[in-house]
Amino acid sequence: MQIGVVYPQTELGGDPAAVRRIGRAVEELGYSHLLAYDHVLGAVHADRTPQLTGPYTEHDPFHDPFVMFAFLAGITERIGFTTGVLILPQRQTALVARQAADVDLLSGGRLRLGVGIGWNPVEYEALGQDFRTRGARQEEQINLLRRLFTEPVVDFSGRFDRVDRAALVPKPARRIPIWLGGSSDAAFDRAARLADGFIFIGGDIARSVDAWQRLRDRVRGVGRPVEDFGGEYVVRPRSGIDHLKAEIEVWREAGGSDASVVTMGMGLDSLDAHLDFLAEIARGLGLA
């Protein structure tokens, strides 16, 4: 199983030096990849109808995952980079294709493109996209991304995008894996048909394993080989290293391929505290 780290965006104050230190530490400590959440804007929650449901506000800092990963590609050699998840329908499809292809090329094939539909209509409005059609748009985008990544010239006319005999050059040197994230039946159905894997945001290992098994059944049901379909569990070590190890082992036994450790929300008050805790976890998991 591959063990990665979630970049602790919200607790580092947007410090650019933290990007360098976290990226290098993840590699030196033996983790396999760095996963980054995605938000372009944080919105004020007060006095909105309908109310915003997500956990982030105008106070939470985020770096753009593609920019951060391109920077880290130049100062690391081994670790993979995962968007977990990029809010795809609020972004222009062709631009995502260009950015993803370049990160993959510049990193030597180390990008995994995790995508989702998000929860923040304020962000969608600011980026000029329709929040209500995000699920249908994501499905169309995944198909278009794959064509842009592989075909010499693309002529595409869909509900949301038009590409009039145009090409993405240079293309990625390999088939960039596209994973989905979410928790709805629609997300599971879309993933079973279109994705290379799925990212589960932890909180309850039993519930995640149950959802994972049901998703694997869907993958089999559409005639795809389940052994080629990846599953990542994002876990917060709330109850100590031993409990973390136990949850990861449960995920491994359930057929999961990846896990990523979250250090946010653990009461760590500095970059050094995050790094020390990641080192402790790496030792406990036998990664170093």
Steps between C-alpha positions, in 0.01 A plus 500: 500500500613853420496743795484872431447830680229764464657845472379688812394811310267655754746494791810646333374853433586487130872494588693439173800363691275227640437363151870433450554351846192277497570376147858406578410346835230281345758362260779460757271328752405230251142596420385420147304811409370841599126566469359852477145625542373769261315826553551812290300726734374482856155646558334672796238262643289748695165626369470270197195324362544216444771456763845381400560146622876455471766546770708782344443875524662823385771445763637167371806523270547276195775475239408403147588128474642518147727794581614342826567163339693657211724672753548183704576297187819703466628432852397135545577184308268222613173598665174505309257791494124453545220754475254383758282635357521767230156656460484427130163645387586851620813502279545522123554150364766583241697702755490213750629272224791735430589544869473131583705398198776745591515392865522138389769577242707721732481246784589201283155339519418552866151656486175333596204720408230462765183692416170580668204737476541702821240665722549877467269685254675831579820362352320376189335837444831684536657269242211540257358148521157357584490324838176316419640305204834409658445123505406475133780737404759295689400187310540674166830655611657166592432365152634815338814503717583147395460592134715813535769296676519238224358604162707692239212740427170522689170602345248502784154649537330431831244655728760711681816508287591552138845420360517578129778283350768593748790324672668490839877523432710373664291214627577304816740213439259252659134452583445731799285312754172675581342417836176630647401603849169553675241313700181485291358212299541717190872538571539124549311426180709750303822362644409140422449590136768763441769519766824318578439516874319674784605715797309451827527776759528312830321541828358153538700209366205258512281735296780562250570129459129434444482774236821368341361148470177628349700706252711198405175311436396777263835483322450126448144563393607717206749235390820664617784315681477600866869425560588794271278742694677686783363609835646763731397556861577843649543449874561724802696332785269630774568215743874455456738311276380152598142585405623651174692182420193291577277707268754481218524123545120471479510703179777281360307182579193649328701533179589869530806608307587833667459696821584861583555641846339829607680704766250788499264514794750335733584810705840547333595865535795542261665367187763328715226327699347365179840379380581334833166322500550380142841365603344320796234345275762396244698322770187334636403375156854388416532734202833667572 
